[in-house]
Amino acid sequence: MVTNAFEHARPDSAGTTEEMRSELDRYTLGRTHPLIVDLIAVTHLASAAVTALYRTPAGTALTLYAPAGSIAHHVLSLVGLPHVTDDPHHGSNTGTASGV
């Protein structure tokens, strides 16, 4: 499943970050199914949202997509969160991984 968990809630406050966590749980069926989080439309990625992504339980198949040069790419690279820069919507199996 491909979705943009940030599409309607800008993750720049505790309230919207909690909403983001809830959406991640919902789309991954309790973090038991893989999910691609499309961050292409993100214009602000607050530290609370970054912390929530870092706290994703081990074993959760969460792929963060942030195109090279985007705000999300810069933030995720800076904090060392793994992400892909090739668009997973086009079925590319050669996605470039960035981060740790």
C-alpha angles and dihedrals in degrees: 000000000000119000142151105236089184098051098103103020119058103215097223102112139042092257097053091040089056088049089052091052089050092050091049090052091048097048093045094045092242093332092297098113131057120261136185111213109206109210096175094114096045113120097171128029109188124207090248090059092047089051090051090052091048090052093058105132117257112265095032109132097224118157117192115207115201117159116231110271095021124125090248091051092053093048095045091047092049093052095038099243111155114244141154124244099193115088108258090195090075095056096248109165092190096072114167112237119212130185132034 
